[in-house]
Amino acid sequence: MQTDETPVSRVGVIGAGRMGTPIIGHLARAGFQVLVSERNPARREEVESLKATWCEDLSRLARQAQVVLICVGYDAELRELLQEDGALMTQAPQDTIAVVLSTVHPSTMEELAARAQGRGVHVVDSTVCRGAWAADAGTLLTFIAGDDAIVQRLRPVLAAYSSDIVHSGPLGTAQVSKAANNLILWACLIASHEGLALAKRYGVDVDALRAALLTSTASNGALADWGKQSMAWAQDDLKIVLEMAEACNMALPQSGLVKELCRSLKSNRYNLDKYGS
């Protein structure tokens, strides 16, 4: 696949939410010209305080950015942005790279990339892990999928907000990698919650126990980051996981159970006293 070899200097970001906003700041501090499109006008002041350019018209961003990072939350929003008559398809110059940070089904990536190919726009998936606090610190783990030439062109952009960058393979594999991460994350969160809740019922100091467990075989990321996960995306993450499993005729019984446990736990997040009552 041939791509423009000009170094990337202009990066567009669509979505200035909890993850998009710190990414915008890191890109600007790394010296990129950053153009931002966000539906919520209340975000404008903070975006501009980060030395980024606010684009009320998505067409302006599409025309000027060499790389566009898409940081929206849902499949439907992503499809709307990459619809055939949308600005990114009709206004973006040849060899623009649209980078999907959103968590979606791998088949969505294949469909949208095929649609964009006829327009000369490269669509790739580049999912991020470690949570919002890692976005703040610029220490995200980024999975990037796609052709080697595109990946190499994107590395300086990704490095602005990531401490680790992994080329996961062809298109869609960054979504698969993120799905595996999320499956394990939420299973570990439920296991950590049940273990600490049981210990508390028996009078154990759970803060001291947690510190000890982090040095033992029970250590896991959810336990290390205890209290940070909002669980806001647990249902959506596991829905995608289970859809992927069904598509390849694979049974993931624990993931189905974890999805339901996350639903019941979400309203009383980290309240060990209420667990199992």
PAZAPA-4460 file (N, C-alpha, C; in steps of 0.05 Angstrom, whole numbers, plus 32768, in hexadecimal, padded with zeros to 4 digits):
% residues 277
    n_x    n_y    n_z   ca_x   ca_y   ca_z    c_x    c_y    c_z   seq   type   mol
   8011   7FE8   8000   8000   8000   8000   8011   8019   8000     1      M     A
   800D   802B   7FED   801C   8043   7FEB   800F   8059   7FFD     2      Q     A
   8020   8067   800C   8016   807D   801C   8029   8095   8019     3      T     A
   801E   80AD   801E   802E   80C5   801E   8044   80C3   8032     4      D     A
   805D   80C8   802A   8074   80C6   803C   807A   80E0   804A     5      E     A
   806B   80F5   8045   806F   810F   8053   806B   810B   8071     6      T     A
   807D   8114   8082   8079   8112   809F   8060   811F   80A8     7      P     A
   8052   8113   80BB   8039   811E   80C4   803E   8136   80D6     8      V     A
   8031   814C   80D0   8033   8164   80E1   8017   816E   80E9     9      S     A
   8002   8166   80DB   7FE7   816F   80E1   7FD5   8157   80E8    10      R     A
   7FCB   8157   8101   7FBB   8141   810B   7FA0   814B   8113    11      V     A
   7F8B   813E   8109   7F70   8144   8111   7F67   8131   8127    12      G     A
   7F57   813B   8139   7F4B   8129   814E   7F2D   812E   814E    13      V     A
   7F1E   8119   814B   7F01   811B   814C   7EF8   810E   8167    14      I     A
   7EEF   811F   8179   7EE6   8116   8193   7EF9   8120   81A9    15      G     A
   7EEF   8133   81B8   7F00   813F   81CE   7EF3   8137   81E9    16      A     A
   7EF0   811D   81ED   7EE5   8113   8206   7EFB   810C   8219    17      G     A
   7EF5   80F9   822B   7F08   80F2   8240   7F23   80E8   8236    18      R     A
   7F23   80D9   8220   7F3B   80CF   8214   7F46   80E3   81FF    19      M     A
   7F35   80EE   81EF   7F3E   80FF   81DA   7F4C   8118   81E3    20      G     A
   7F42   8124   81F9   7F4D   813E   8202   7F6A   813C   820A    21      T     A
   7F72   8129   821C   7F8F   8127   8222   7FA0   8120   820A    22      P     A
   7F95   8110   81F7   7FA4   8109   81DF   7FA9   8122   81CF    23      I     A
   7F95   8134   81CD   7F99   814E   81BF   7FB0   815E   81CB    24      I     A
   7FB0   815F   81E6   7FC6   816D   81F3   7FE1   8162   81EE    25      G     A
   7FE4   8148   81EF   7FFE   813B   81E9   8007   8140   81CD    26      H     A
   7FF4   813F   81BA   7FFB   8144   819E   8005   8160   819A    27      L     A
   7FF7   8173   81A6   7FFF   818F   81A3   801B   8194   81B0    28      A     A
   801F   8188   81C7   8039   818C   81D4   8050   817E   81C5    29      R     A
   8049   816A   81B5   805D   815C   81A5   8064   816C   818B    30      A     A
   8055   8182   8187   805C   8193   8170   804A   818F   8158    31      G     A
   8035   817F   815A   8022   817C   8144   800F   8193   8143    32      F     A
   8006   819B   812B   7FF0   81AD   8128   7FD7   819C   812B    33      Q     A
   7FC6   81A2   8140   7FB0   8191   8146   7F96   819F   8140    34      V     A
   7F85   8192   8130   7F6A   819C   812A   7F56   818A   8137    35      L     A
   7F42   8196   8144   7F2F   8187   8154   7F12   818C   814C    36      V     A
   7F03   8176   8149   7EE7   8177   8144   7ED9   8169   815B    37      S     A
   7EC6   8177   8167   7EB7   816C   817F   7E9B   8177   817E    38      E     A
   7E87   8166   8183   7E6B   816F   8181   7E63   8180   8198    39      R     A
   7E71   817D   81AF   7E69   818D   81C7   7E78   81A7   81C7    40      N     A
   7E6B   81BE   81C2   7E79   81D8   81C1   7E85   81E0   81DC    41      P     A
   7E7C   81D4   81F2   7E87   81DA   820C   7EA4   81D1   820F    42      A     A
   7EAD   81C0   81FD   7EC8   81B6   81FE   7EDC   81C9   81F1    43      R     A
   7ED2   81DD   81E3   7EE3   81EE   81D3   7EF9   81FC   81E3    44      R     A
   7EF1   8208   81FA   7F05   8218   8209   7F1C   8206   8212    45      E     A
   7F16   81EE   821C   7F2D   81DD   8224   7F3D   81D4   820D    46      E     A
   7F31   81CE   81F6   7F40   81C5   81DF   7F53   81DB   81D6    47      V     A
   7F49   81F4   81D5   7F5A   820A   81CC   7F6F   8211   81E0    48      E     A
   7F6A   820B   81FA   7F7F   820F   820E   7F96   81FC   820A    49      S     A
   7F91   81E6   81FC   7FA6   81D3   81F7   7FB6   81D9   81DD    50      L     A
   7FB0   81F1   81D2   7FBE   81FB   81BA   7FB6   81EB   81A1    51      K     A
   7F9D   81E1   81A1   7F92   81D3   818A   7F7E   81E6   817C    52      A     A
   7F78   81E1   8163   7F66   81F1   8153   7F4A   81E4   8153    53      T     A
   7F36   81F3   815B   7F1B   81E9   815C   7F0F   81EC   8140    54      W     A
   7F04   81D6   8136   7EF8   81D6   811B   7ED9   81D2   811E    55      C     A
   7ECA   81E7   811A   7EAD   81E4   811B   7EA4   81D4   8103    56      E     A
   7EB2   81D6   80ED   7EAB   81C8   80D5   7EBE   81B0   80D1    57      D     A
   7EB3   8198   80D2   7EC4   8180   80CF   7ED2   817F   80B4    58      L     A
   7EC7   818D   80A0   7ED3   818D   8086   7EEF   819A   8087    59      S     A
   7EF2   81AF   8098   7F0C   81BC   809A   7F21   81A9   80A5    60      R     A
   7F19   819A   80BA   7F2C   8186   80C5   7F33   8171   80B0    61      L     A
   7F1F   8168   80A1   7F23   8153   808D   7F36   815D   8077    62      A     A
   7F34   8176   806F   7F45   8180   805A   7F62   8185   8062    63      R     A
   7F66   818C   807C   7F80   8195   8085   7F91   817F   8093    64      Q     A
   7F84   816C   80A0   7F93   8159   80B0   7F9E   8142   809E    65      A     A
   7FB7   813B   80A4   7FC3   8124   8096   7FBA   8109   80A3    66      Q     A
   7FB7   810B   80BD   7FAE   80F4   80CD   7F96   80FD   80DE    67      V     A
   7F81   80ED   80DF   7F6A   80F3   80EF   7F66   80DD   8104    68      V     A
   7F68   80E5   811D   7F62   80D2   8133   7F45   80D4   813A    69      L     A
   7F37   80BD   813A   7F1A   80BD   8140   7F16   80B1   815B    70      I     A
   7F0D   80C2   816E   7F0A   80BA   818A   7EED   80BC   8193    71      C     A
   7EDB   80AF   8184   7EBF   80AF   818C   7EB8   8095   819A    72      V     A
   7EA1   8095   81A8   7E9C   807F   81BA   7E8F   8067   81AE    73      G     A
   7E7F   806A   8199   7E6E   8055   8190   7E71   804F   8172    74      Y     A
   7E6A   8036   816B   7E6A   802D   814F   7E5A   803F   813D    75      D     A
   7E42   8047   8146   7E31   8058   8135   7E3E   8073   812F    76      A     A
   7E4B   807E   8143   7E59   8098   813E   7E6F   8095   812A    77      E     A
   7E7E   807F   812C   7E94   807A   811A   7E8A   8077   80FD    78      L     A
   7E74   8068   80FA   7E68   8064   80E0   7E5E   807E   80D4    79      R     A
   7E53   808F   80E5   7E49   80A9   80DB   7E60   80BA   80D1    80      E     A
   7E77   80B9   80DF   7E8E   80C9   80D6   7E99   80BF   80BC    81      L     A
   7E98   80A5   80B7   7EA4   8099   80A0   7E90   8091   808B    82      L     A
   7E79   809D   808B   7E65   8097   8077   7E6E   80A2   805C    83      Q     A
   7E64   8097   8046   7E6F   809D   802C   7E6D   80BA   8024    84      E     A
   7E58   80C8   802D   7E56   80E4   8026   7E5F   80F7   803C    85      D     A
   7E6D   80EC   8050   7E77   80FD   8066   7E90   810C   805F    86      G     A
   7E97   811F   8070   7EAE   8130   806B   7EC8   8121   8068    87      A     A
   7ECC   810C   8079   7EE5   80FE   8078   7EE8   80EE   805E    88      L     A
   7ED2   80E7   8052   7ED4   80D8   8039   7ED5   80EB   8021    89      M     A
   7EC8   8102   8022   7EC6   8113   800B   7EDA   812B   800B    90      T     A
   7EE4   8132   8023   7EF5   814A   8025   7F13   8143   802A    91      Q     A
   7F18   812C   8036   7F34   8125   803D   7F45   8120   8024    92      A     A
   7F5D   812A   8023   7F6F   8126   800C   7F77   8108   800A    93      P     A
   7F81   8100   7FF3   7F8B   80E5   7FEF   7FA1   80DF   8004    94      Q     A
   7FA1   80C7   800E   7FB4   80BD   8021   7FB0   80C7   803E    95      D     A
   7F9A   80D5   8043   7F94   80DB   805F   7F90   80C1   806E    96      T     A
   7F99   80C0   8087   7F96   80A8   8097   7F82   80AE   80AD    97      I     A
   7F6D   809F   80AE   7F59   80A1   80C3   7F5E   808A   80D7    98      A     A
   7F64   8092   80EF   7F6D   807F   8104   7F56   807C   8119    99      V     A
   7F4B   8064   811B   7F35   805F   812D   7F3F   8056   8148   100      V     A
   7F3C   8068   815C   7F42   8060   8178   7F2B   8054   8186   101      L     A
   7F13   8057   817B   7EFA   804D   8187   7EFC   802E   8188   102      S     A
   7EED   8023   819C   7EEC   8006   819F   7ED3   7FFC   8190   103      T     A
   7ED8   7FED   817B   7EC1   7FE3   816A   7EC8   7FC6   8162   104      V     A
   7EB4   7FB9   8155   7EB8   7F9E   814B   7ECD   7F9F   8134   105      H     A
   7EDF   7F8C   8132   7EF2   7F8B   811B   7EE5   7F8C   8100   106      P     A
   7ECD   7F80   80FD   7EC0   7F80   80E3   7EB7   7F9D   80DB   107      S     A
   7EB2   7FAE   80EF   7EAC   7FCA   80E9   7EC4   7FD7   80DB   108      T     A
   7EDC   7FD1   80E5   7EF4   7FDC   80D9   7EF7   7FD3   80BC   109      M     A
   7EF3   7FBA   80B7   7EF6   7FAF   809C   7EE2   7FBD   8089   110      E     A
   7ECA   7FC0   8092   7EB5   7FCD   8082   7EBC   7FEA   807B   111      E     A
   7EC4   7FF9   8090   7EC9   8016   808C   7EE3   801A   807C   112      L     A
   7EF7   8009   8080   7F10   800C   8071   7F0B   8007   8054   113      A     A
   7EFB   7FF2   804D   7EF5   7FEC   8031   7EE6   8003   8024   114      A     A
   7ED4   8010   8033   7EC5   8027   8029   7ED7   803E   8023   115      R     A
   7EEA   8043   8035   7EFC   805A   8032   7F11   8056   801D   116      A     A
   7F18   803D   8017   7F2E   8038   8004   7F28   8044   7FE9   117      Q     A
   7F0F   8043   7FE0   7F08   804F   7FC7   7F0B   806D   7FC6   118      G     A
   7F0C   807A   7FDD   7F0F   8097   7FDF   7F2C   809F   7FE3   119      R     A
   7F3E   808B   7FE5   7F5A   8091   7FEA   7F61   8098   8007   120      G     A
   7F4F   8091   8019   7F53   8096   8036   7F5A   807B   8043   121      V     A
   7F6F   807A   8053   7F77   8062   8061   7F6A   8062   807D   122      H     A
   7F5A   804D   8083   7F4D   804B   809D   7F5B   8033   80AB   123      V     A
   7F66   8039   80C3   7F73   8024   80D4   7F68   8026   80F0   124      V     A
   7F6B   8011   80FF   7F63   8011   811B   7F7C   8013   812D   125      D     A
   7F79   8023   8142   7F90   8028   8154   7F84   802C   8170   126      S     A
   7F7F   8016   817D   7F71   8017   8197   7F85   801D   81AE   127      T     A
   7F7B   8028   81C4   7F8C   802F   81DA   7F83   8021   81F4   128      V     A
   7F96   801B   8205   7F91   800D   821E   7F9F   801C   8235   129      C     A
   7F97   8015   824D   7FA1   801F   8267   7F90   8034   8274   130      R     A
   7F7D   803F   8266   7F6A   8050   8274   7F70   806E   8271   131      G     A
   7F5D   807E   827C   7F5F   809B   8279   7F77   80A7   8287   132      A     A
   7F7F   809B   829D   7F96   80A5   82AC   7FAF   80A2   829B   133      W     A
   7FB1   808D   828B   7FC8   808A   8279   7FC6   809D   8262   134      A     A
   7FAE   80A4   8259   7FAB   80B9   8245   7FB5   80D3   8250   135      A     A
   7FAF   80D9   8269   7FB8   80F2   8275   7FD7   80F3   8276   136      D     A
   7FE3   80DD   827C   8000   80DB   827F   800F   80D8   8265   137      A     A
   8000   80D1   8250   800D   80CB   8236   801A   80B0   8235   138      G     A
   8010   809D   8245   801D   8083   8247   8009   806D   823F   139      T     A
   7FF9   8072   822B   7FE7   805E   8221   7FF6   8048   8213   140      L     A
   7FEA   8030   8213   7FF2   801A   8202   7FE1   801C   81E9   141      L     A
   7FEE   801F   81D2   7FDF   8021   81B9   7FE4   8009   81A7   142      T     A
   7FCE   7FFD   819E   7FD0   7FE8   818A   7FCA   7FF6   816F   143      F     A
   7FDA   7FF0   815B   7FD5   7FFC   8141   7FD5   7FE6   812C   144      I     A
   7FC0   7FE5   811C   7FBD   7FD1   8107   7FC0   7FDE   80EC   145      A     A
   7FC8   7FCD   80D8   7FC9   7FD8   80BD   7FE3   7FD3   80B0   146      G     A
   7FE5   7FDE   8098   7FFD   7FDB   8087   8016   7FE7   8095   147      D     A
   802D   7FDA   8091   8045   7FE3   809D   804C   8001   8097   148      D     A
   8048   8009   807F   804F   8025   8077   803E   8039   8086   149      A     A
   8024   8033   8089   8012   8044   8098   801A   8045   80B6   150      I     A
   8020   802D   80C1   8028   802C   80DD   8040   803D   80E2   151      V     A
   8054   803B   80D1   806D   804A   80D5   8067   8068   80D3   152      Q     A
   8056   8070   80C1   804F   808C   80BE   8041   8097   80D7   153      R     A
   8031   8085   80E4   8021   808E   80FB   8031   808D   8115   154      L     A
   8047   807F   8116   8055   807C   8130   805C   8096   813F   155      R     A
   8065   80AB   8131   806B   80C4   8140   8051   80D0   814C   156      P     A
   803B   80CC   813F   8021   80D6   8149   801A   80C6   8162   157      V     A
   801A   80AC   8160   8013   809B   8176   8025   809E   818E   158      L     A
   803F   80A3   8189   8052   80A6   819E   804E   80BF   81AF   159      A     A
   803F   80D2   81A4   8039   80EB   81B4   8029   80E5   81CD   160      A     A
   8018   80D0   81CC   8007   80C9   81E3   8009   80AD   81ED   161      Y     A
   801C   809D   81E1   801F   8081   81E9   803C   807C   81F1   162      S     A
   803F   806C   8207   805A   8063   820E   8061   8049   8201   163      S     A
   804C   803A   81F8   8051   8020   81EB   803F   801F   81D2   164      D     A
   804B   8017   81BC   803C   8014   81A3   8041   7FF8   8198   165      I     A
   802C   7FE9   8193   802E   7FCE   8189   801F   7FCC   816E   166      V     A
   802E   7FC4   8159   8022   7FBE   813F   8015   7FA3   8141   167      H     A
   7FFA   7FA2   8143   7FEC   7F89   8149   7FE8   7F77   8130   168      S     A
   7FEC   7F82   8118   7FE8   7F73   8100   7FD6   7F81   80EC   169      G     A
   7FC8   7F73   80DB   7FB7   7F80   80C6   7F9F   7F8D   80D2   170      P     A
   7F91   7F9C   80C1   7F79   7FAB   80C9   7F67   7F9A   80DA   171      L     A
   7F5D   7FA6   80F0   7F4A   7F99   8102   7F57   7F8D   811A   172      G     A
   7F71   7F87   8119   7F7E   7F79   812F   7F82   7F8A   8148   173      T     A
   7F83   7FA5   8144   7F85   7FB6   815B   7F6B   7FB4   816B   174      A     A
   7F54   7FB1   815D   7F3A   7FAD   816B   7F3A   7F93   8179   175      Q     A
   7F45   7F7E   816D   7F46   7F64   817A   7F57   7F65   8193   176      V     A
   7F6E   7F72   8190   7F80   7F75   81A7   7F73   7F84   81BE   177      S     A
   7F65   7F99   81B8   7F57   7FA8   81CD   7F40   7F97   81D9   178      K     A
   7F32   7F87   81C9   7F1D   7F76   81D3   7F29   7F62   81E7   179      A     A
   7F40   7F56   81E1   7F4D   7F44   81F3   7F55   7F52   820D   180      A     A
   7F60   7F6A   820B   7F66   7F79   8223   7F4E   7F7E   8234   181      N     A
   7F38   7F86   8228   7F20   7F8D   8237   7F13   7F74   8244   182      N     A
   7F13   7F5E   8235   7F09   7F45   8240   7F17   7F3E   825A   183      L     A
   7F32   7F40   8259   7F42   7F39   8271   7F3F   7F4E   8287   184      I     A
   7F3E   7F67   827F   7F3B   7F7D   8293   7F22   7F79   82A4   185      L     A
   7F0B   7F76   8297   7EF2   7F74   82A6   7EF0   7F5B   82B6   186      W     A
   7EFB   7F45   82AC   7EFB   7F2C   82BC   7F0C   7F2F   82D5   187      A     A
   7F23   7F3D   82D2   7F34   7F42   82E9   7F27   7F55   82FD   188      C     A
   7F19   7F68   82F3   7F0C   7F7B   8305   7EF7   7F6D   8316   189      L     A
   7EE7   7F5C   830A   7ED3   7F4D   8319   7EE0   7F3A   832D   190      I     A
   7EF5   7F2C   8325   7F03   7F1A   8337   7F10   7F2A   834F   191      A     A
   7F1C   7F41   8349   7F28   7F51   835E   7F12   7F5B   8371   192      S     A
   7EFC   7F63   8367   7EE6   7F6D   8377   7EDC   7F57   838A   193      H     A
   7ED8   7F40   837F   7ECD   7F2A   838F   7EE1   7F21   83A5   194      E     A
   7EFB   7F20   839E   7F0F   7F19   83B1   7F11   7F2D   83C8   195      G     A
   7F11   7F47   83C2   7F13   7F5B   83D7   7EF9   7F5C   83E7   196      L     A
   7EE2   7F59   83DA   7EC9   7F59   83E9   7EC8   7F42   83FD   197      A     A
   7ED0   7F2A   83F5   7ED0   7F13   8407   7EE3   7F18   841E   198      L     A
   7EFB   7F23   8419   7F0E   7F29   842E   7F03   7F3D   8442   199      A     A
   7EF5   7F51   8438   7EEA   7F66   8449   7ED5   7F5A   845C   200      K     A
   7EC4   7F48   8451   7EB0   7F3B   8462   7EBC   7F2C   847A   201      R     A
   7ED5   7F23   8476   7EE3   7F14   848B   7EF5   7F26   849B   202      Y     A
   7EF3   7F40   8498   7F01   7F53   84A9   7F1E   7F59   84A1   203      G     A
   7F25   7F52   8489   7F41   7F57   847F   7F43   7F75   8476   204      V     A
   7F59   7F81   847C   7F5F   7F9C   8472   7F64   7F9A   8454   205      D     A
   7F50   7FA3   8444   7F52   7F9D   8427   7F68   7FAF   841A   206      V     A
   7F6E   7FC6   8425   7F83   7FD6   8419   7F9E   7FC9   841C   207      D     A
   7FA3   7FBE   8434   7FBC   7FAF   8438   7FBC   7F96   8427   208      A     A
   7FA5   7F88   8425   7FA4   7F70   8416   7FA9   7F76   83F8   209      L     A
   7F9D   7F8B   83EE   7FA1   7F92   83D2   7FBF   7F97   83CC   210      R     A
   7FCC   7FA6   83DE   7FE9   7FAB   83DA   7FF9   7F91   83DA   211      A     A
   7FF1   7F7E   83EB   7FFF   7F65   83EC   7FFA   7F54   83D3   212      A     A
   7FE0   7F54   83CA   7FD9   7F44   83B2   7FE7   7F4E   8399   213      L     A
   7FED   7F67   8398   7FFB   7F72   8381   8018   7F68   837F   214      L     A
   8022   7F5B   8394   803D   7F4F   8393   803B   7F31   838F   215      T     A
   8022   7F27   838B   801E   7F0A   838A   8012   7F02   836F   216      S     A
   800A   7EE9   836E   7FFF   7EDE   8355   7FE4   7EE9   834E   217      T     A
   7FD7   7EF6   8361   7FBD   7F02   835C   7FBF   7F1E   834F   218      A     A
   7FD7   7F27   834B   7FDA   7F42   8340   7FCE   7F44   8324   219      S     A
   7FC0   7F5A   831F   7FB5   7F5F   8304   7FB1   7F7D   8301   220      N     A
   7FAD   7F87   82E8   7FAB   7FA3   82E3   7F93   7FB0   82F1   221      G     A
   7F7C   7FA2   82F2   7F65   7FAD   82FF   7F69   7FB1   831D   222      A     A
   7F78   7F9F   8329   7F7E   7FA1   8346   7F92   7FB8   834A   223      L     A
   7FA5   7FBB   8339   7FB9   7FD0   833B   7FAC   7FEC   8338   224      A     A
   7F98   7FEE   8327   7F8B   8007   8321   7F70   8009   8330   225      D     A
   7F6E   7FFB   8346   7F55   7FFA   8355   7F49   8015   835A   226      W     A
   7F30   8018   8354   7F22   8031   8358   7F22   8044   8341   227      G     A
   7F32   803E   832C   7F35   8050   8315   7F21   804A   82FF   228      K     A
   7F1C   8030   82FA   7F0A   8028   82E4   7EEE   8032   82EA   229      Q     A
   7EE2   803F   82D7   7EC7   8049   82DA   7EB2   8034   82D4   230      S     A
   7EBA   801F   82C5   7EA8   800A   82BB   7E94   8015   82A7   231      M     A
   7E97   802E   829E   7E84   803A   828C   7E82   802A   8272   232      A     A
   7E98   801E   8269   7E99   8010   824F   7E98   7FF2   8252   233      W     A
   7E95   7FE8   8269   7E96   7FCA   826D   7E82   7FBC   825C   234      A     A
   7E69   7FC5   825C   7E54   7FB8   824D   7E59   7FB9   822F   235      Q     A
   7E62   7FD0   8225   7E67   7FD2   8208   7E7F   7FC1   8200   236      D     A
   7E94   7FC2   8211   7EAC   7FB2   820B   7EA5   7F94   8209   237      D     A
   7E97   7F8A   821D   7E91   7F6E   821D   7E7C   7F66   8208   238      L     A
   7E6B   7F78   8201   7E58   7F73   81EB   7E68   7F6E   81D1   239      K     A
   7E7C   7F7E   81CC   7E8C   7F7A   81B4   7E9B   7F5F   81B6   240      I     A
   7EA6   7F59   81CD   7EB5   7F40   81D1   7EA3   7F28   81CB   241      V     A
   7E8A   7F29   81D5   7E78   7F12   81D1   7E6F   7F11   81B4   242      L     A
   7E6B   7F27   81A7   7E64   7F27   818A   7E7B   7F1C   817A   243      E     A
   7E94   7F22   8181   7EAB   7F17   8173   7EAC   7EF9   8176   244      M     A
   7EA7   7EF0   818F   7EA8   7ED3   8194   7E92   7EC4   8184   245      A     A
   7E7A   7ED0   8183   7E65   7EC3   8174   7E6B   7EC2   8157   246      E     A
   7E78   7ED7   814C   7E7E   7ED8   8130   7E91   7EC2   8127   247      A     A
   7EA2   7EB9   813A   7EB5   7EA4   8133   7EAD   7E89   8141   248      C     A
   7E94   7E88   8149   7E89   7E6F   8155   7E9A   7E65   816D   249      N     A
   7EA0   7E78   817F   7EB1   7E72   8196   7EA1   7E78   81B0   250      M     A
   7EA3   7E67   81C3   7E95   7E6B   81DD   7EA8   7E79   81F1   251      A     A
   7E9E   7E8E   81FD   7EAD   7E9C   8212   7E9A   7E9F   822A   252      L     A
   7E95   7E89   8238   7E81   7E8A   824D   7E87   7E9C   8264   253      P     A
   7EA1   7E9F   826B   7EA8   7EB1   8281   7EA2   7ECE   827A   254      Q     A
   7EA7   7ED5   8261   7EA3   7EF1   8258   7E86   7EF8   825A   255      S     A
   7E74   7EE5   8253   7E58   7EEB   8255   7E4F   7EEF   8272   256      G     A
   7E5B   7EE0   8284   7E55   7EE3   82A1   7E60   7EFD   82AB   257      L     A
   7E79   7F04   82A3   7E85   7F1D   82AC   7E75   7F35   82A2   258      V     A
   7E6A   7F34   828A   7E59   7F49   8280   7E41   7F4E   8292   259      K     A
   7E34   7F39   829B   7E1D   7F3C   82AD   7E26   7F45   82C9   260      E     A
   7E3D   7F3C   82D2   7E47   7F44   82EC   7E4E   7F62   82EC   261      L     A
   7E5A   7F6B   82D6   7E61   7F87   82D3   7E48   7F98   82D4   262      C     A
   7E32   7F8F   82C8   7E19   7F9D   82C8   7E0F   7FA2   82E4   263      R     A
   7E10   7F8D   82F4   7E06   7F8E   8310   7E19   7F9E   8322   264      S     A
   7E33   7F9D   831C   7E46   7FAA   832D   7E49   7FC8   8327   265      L     A
   7E42   7FD0   830F   7E48   7FEB   8306   7E3C   8001   8318   266      K     A
   7E23   7FFD   8321   7E16   8011   8331   7E22   8014   834D   267      S     A
   7E30   7FFF   8357   7E3C   8000   8371   7E5A   7FFC   836F   268      N     A
   7E66   8009   835B   7E82   8005   8355   7E95   8008   836D   269      R     A
   7EA4   7FF4   8372   7EB9   7FF3   8387   7EAD   7FF3   83A3   270      Y     A
   7E93   7FF0   83A6   7E87   7FEF   83C1   7E88   7FD2   83CA   271      N     A
   7E9C   7FCB   83D9   7EA0   7FAF   83E1   7E8B   7FA6   83F5   272      L     A
   7E80   7FB9   8404   7E6B   7FB1   8418   7E52   7FA7   840B   273      D     A
   7E4C   7FB1   83F3   7E33   7FA9   83E6   7E36   7F90   83D4   274      K     A
   7E4E   7F87   83CF   7E52   7F71   83BD   7E48   7F57   83C9   275      Y     A
   7E37   7F49   83BA   7E2E   7F2F   83C3   7E17   7F30   83D7   276      G     A
   7E0D   7F48   83DC   7DF7   7F4A   83F0   7DDD   7F40   83E4   277      S     A
***
